[in-house]
């Protein structure tokens, strides 16, 4: 054994250790992991690989190129439909090959949105209600399909409305519940979920704070931090913090299309903020379908 993880540990830490040990140089196998979490981890680390997965007698294959899911298939399903079906596979067996088996991109939309849509479809099926017409296609539409700002606003409002009711036996929190949990931390002035173009998706803030202004200003800071990390070959940004006389501002990516802004005062516990961000960022991306 070359790696030891002390209990208790997070699933993300276990998955990261497995990926580190495999080093993506030789085929490997991971068992007992939640497939959606594992897919998100591969995407965040921008890996190139092919996953052969098995769950409850079903088989599937997912192909990643530099962290982008470009193809998926299981049974008679291919592309987006296959991802939707595999989105709820929990303790799947995962065989990893360090190369991308496909060359043509057959996936439309972000991985986070596809996984969220798969969960929504299963919840609708379990509840015995038909899926809303057109919602499946909306979740996978590429950004260029809605160039006008009014259309982008409408497209973003739909996942927000869905997130308020898309609960699974009360276990999946809404964006508002997650933002409220973050805002409960001492010395927090504002918590804002912002699209990468500066559009405010949701927020909780003290009275008198201009939340729209926070979104517009923070988008340039987030873009600069993200660009700097990539240019310096530091990979994907996790958290960026800017410290001022009266307190820090923290920026963290949420899914592929948004980021979180936390405005705090100088008495804020930065360690606690980082811990909460790590705990809730993936959950927030799923709830907001971004």
Secondary structure as UniProt FT lines:
FT   HELIX           11..22
FT   TURN            23..25
FT   STRAND          28..34
FT   HELIX           35..44
FT   TURN            45..46
FT   STRAND          49..55
FT   TURN            56..57
FT   STRAND          58..65
FT   TURN            66..67
FT   STRAND          68..74
FT   TURN            75..76
FT   STRAND          77..78
FT   HELIX           79..86
FT   TURN            87..88
FT   STRAND          91..97
FT   HELIX           111..127
FT   TURN            133..134
FT   HELIX           135..140
FT   HELIX           143..145
FT   HELIX           149..165
FT   TURN            169..170
FT   HELIX           175..183
FT   TURN            186..187
FT   STRAND          188..195
FT   TURN            196..197
FT   STRAND          200..205
FT   TURN            207..208
FT   HELIX           211..231
FT   TURN            232..233
FT   STRAND          240..244
FT   TURN            245..246
FT   STRAND          247..254
FT   TURN            255..257
FT   STRAND          258..264
FT   TURN            266..267
FT   HELIX           270..288
//
